[in-house]
Structures are given as structure tokens and as C-alpha cells.
């Protein structure tokens, strides 16, 4: 199985998918958690949560074709202090994390995905990959076309490869630079997934072993 040819297709969301993700986003309590992460616009927080869950559904449905044992996205509403860099899904003993970006953001800033580097008061902590360098697994980078209800997997990368190639870069927006790190799909200004040839380059033995 050649990983370069796994995800040529896109995923089309159903209205049920949209309704389920929107209900999740509307039920979550963002006031404390996102305030700690320097996000004061609760409407934007709900939108980010909505897109994040759509990204998980897209990744789950497309990856399920090749890895039937992948666990489904978790729609449990957790208190703010329990939010963390826990994996969104599992394939056997491999943690699978999903990062998602909407097409409007991609049009403005380029295809890129944000990770939590720090926060304002030490609560709702940073992504564990910046705390524990033994943390590994896969990251699935999803791009959404919300208007047409499509999702695309742009890359699946092993976390250690992101570190190895120094891909965690400063985001473009000044108000994000102290608290976020970005992974870029393609850029002539910094190392990116394309420049490092890391697009869906899961080692063949990892794919075949599952």
C-alpha cells in the first residue's frame, strides 16, 4: 500500500454530521478554557470547536477504509480542566491526533495548522508534544471546505518527524505568536510539510503492521 495514494478523494459531510458537530460546539463551555488561551470571542471558539469535530469525522471516515480498527471521535463534553492533548482517536496502540483548518483561513494565511504552545495562566495546558518529547503517534492534517461540506486529508505525519525537521514555526498573526506554533503545508519562508517530503509518508511497515 503506497501512502502517497491513499487520500486522493475528499469526504462529503452529511447534514447529520453538521448537526452533531454544531450541537457539540454549542454545548461546550468555553468561557474559562479559551480565555486561558487568549481567545475572548466565544463565537469564534464555538466555530473552532465545530470545525475541529468536522475534521475528526473526516479523518475517521477516510482512515477507517484502511484502518478499520480506528476508534470513533469522542463527543463527550469535558470540563475545561480536563481538556488536553489526549489523542482524538486510536489505531491499535497508535495515538491519532487531528488538526483542522477551514478554507477561508487557508486562503488568507496558507494551509497551516496551529498547536498550543503556552497559555495565559498555566491552566488548560500546552499540547503535550511540547512537554514530553517521548510523546509520539500520528497527526492528521485536515482542510475543510465548509461551503460545499467537503473535507480533505492533506497530510498524515509521525509526530517525531515534525520535531526532527523543525516544522513547528511561529504563526503569522502577532497575537498568536506567544501562545501558538504552526505547521505549514507549503512555504518558501520556513520549513514545511512539502519541503520536507512528509506528505502522507507513514513508513510502509507501520501501515502494513496495523
N, C-alpha and C positions, 0 to 999 in steps of 0.2 A: 504494500500500500504506500503510495508516494504522497507524503503530507502536502506537497505543493498543489495537489489537485483535489484536495478534499472539499474545500468550501468555495467552489465557483458559484454555487447557487445562492440566492437570498432566501430569507424566510418571510412569509406573509402572515402578519398577525390577524387573528380573528377579533371580532367585536368583543367577544367574551374575554380574550386576553387583555384588551384595553380596559374593559370594565373592572377586571380583577386587579390590575395594577393601579388603576386610579383609586379604587376603594382602599387598597393598601396605603397609598400615598396620603389619602385624606384622613386615615385613621391614626397614622403615626404621630407621635408627639415630638416636634422639632425644637420647641422653644429653648430648652437648655442645651441639648446636644449640638445643634447647629450654631447657637450663639457662641459656644466654646470654639467653634471652628471658623469664627469671623464671618458668619453668614447671618445677616439680620433680616433678610427678606424671606419670610416664611412661605410666601407663594412660590418663590424660586426653589426653596428647599423641597416643597412638595413636588414640584416639577422634576427636580433632580432625582427624587426617590422614585417617581413614576417611570422616568426613563431608565433608571437603574434596574428596576424589576423587568421592564420590557427587554432590556439587554440580557438578563438572566434567562428569560423564556426563550429568546432567540438562540442563545448559546446551547441551552439544554436540548431544544428540539433538533437542531442541526447536529450536535455532537452525539445525540442518542442513536443516530443512524449507525455510527461507527463504534460507539462505546455504549451498548445497551444497559450496562450496569450503572451508568451515571445517575446520581441522586437528583431529585427534582428540586427546584428553587424553594426556599423557605419563606412562607408568607406570614410567619409569626410576628406579632408586634412586640418588640422588646423595649424595656425601659432604657432611657438614654445611657445609664451607666453600664449596661450590658452590651452596647454596640462596640464592635471590634473588627479586627482583620481576620475573623473566622472565615473559612472557605465558604463560598456560595454554594458549591456542590462538591461531590467526591466521585472519583472513579477508582474503585478499589481503595487503596490507601493513598492515592494521589489527591491532594487538595487542589481544587479548581476555583480560581478567583475570576470574577468577571468585571471588566471596566467598560463603561459605555459612554458614547458621545453622540449628541444629536447633530443632524446635518447642518443646522444653522450655525452652530458653534464651529463645526468643521469648516464651513465656508468662510468664517471670519478669521479663525486662528490656525487653520490647517488641521488635518486629522491628528488628534492628540488626546491623551487620557491622563487624568490627574490622580495623584496619590497623596494621602495626608502625611505631611512631613512633621508638623507640630500643631499645637493649638494654643489658645489664649491663656488657659489656666491649668494645663496638665491633665484635665479630665477629658473624656471621650477621646482617648489616646491616639497617637500616630499609628499608621499602618505598621503591623508587626515586622514587616520585612526591613524596616529601618531600625528596629530594636534588636532583633535576633537574626544574625546573618546565617544561621543554620536553617532558617525558615525557607522552605522550597516548595515546589509544586508548579502549577501552570497558571498563567494569566491569559485570559481570553479577551481580546480587544474587539469590541462590537461598535459598529456605526449604525445609527438609526436614521431612517427617512420617515419621520413621523407623519408627514402629509399623505404619503402613499402606503403607510402601515407596513413598511418593509424593514428588515434588519439584516445586517451583513457581518459576518466574522471576517475581520481584516487581518488578524494575526493570532496565533497561539504560541506562546513563548514560555520557556522554562525560566523561573524567577532568577536562578543563579546566572543565567545568560544576560539578563538585564543588568545585573551588577557587573559582570565580567566586562561588558562593553561600555560601561559608564553611561547608561542611557537615561538615568534619572536627571533631568535638566530643570532649570528654572522655567516657570510658566511666563508667558508674555505679559500678563496683567500684573501691574505693580502691587496691587492689593492681595495677590495670591503668592507672591514670592517668598514671604516669610513662613507660610503655612503649607504650601503645596510643592510637589515635584511633578514634572510632566514627562510622559513618554511620547515622542513624536513618531508618526508613521514614516514620514519622509521630510528631510530638511537639509538645506545647504548651509545652515548656520550652526548645527550641532549634530552629534551622533544620533542616528535614528534607526528604527527597525529595518528600513530598507537598506540603508547604507551598510548595516552590519549583516545583511542577508539572513535575517531572523524571522522572515515571514513563514509562519506555519512550519518551522524547521524542527519539529519534535523528532528526536532520534528514532530511527526506524525500530530499534529494539524496544523502545518504550511503547510505541504504538502496538507492535505485534505481541507484546507481553501481556496486554490487558484483555 
